[in-house]
Amino acid sequence: MTPDQARHVIEEAVARVAPDADLASLAPDADLRDGLELDSLDFLRFVEILTERTGRQITEDDYQHLATLASTVKFLAGG
């Protein structure tokens, strides 16, 4: 998966979990959960959607890689 594809998947997941969230205004290194005001259940749903869309199993140990937009793109793109 390319970084552009990863970003698109992230955008789709955010739109489904937090439709009113403005991902475009979030800095790449800003905390996703805080910046998008995702509670624990929202974040779990976000992870589920990423798993569904990418086919990649994401475990709790991987959550550290989903902290920011930049780190999530890197993680999904295999970096």
C-alpha positions, 0 to 999 in steps of 0.5 A: 500500500502506498502512503497515498492509499494509506491516507485515503483509507484513514480518511474513510475510516475517520469519516465513518467514525467521526463524520464531523471531524476535520482531518484536513486541519489536523497536523500530521504529527498531532495526536489523532485521538485528541485532535479528532476527539475520539473516545476509546470506542471510536478508536476501536471502531477506527482500528476495525475499519482500518483492518477491514479496508487493508486486510492487515491484522492490527493488534493492541501492540500496534496502537502505538503506531496509530498515534498520529496521522503520519505514524498511521500512514507509515504503519499502513504503508509498511514503513 
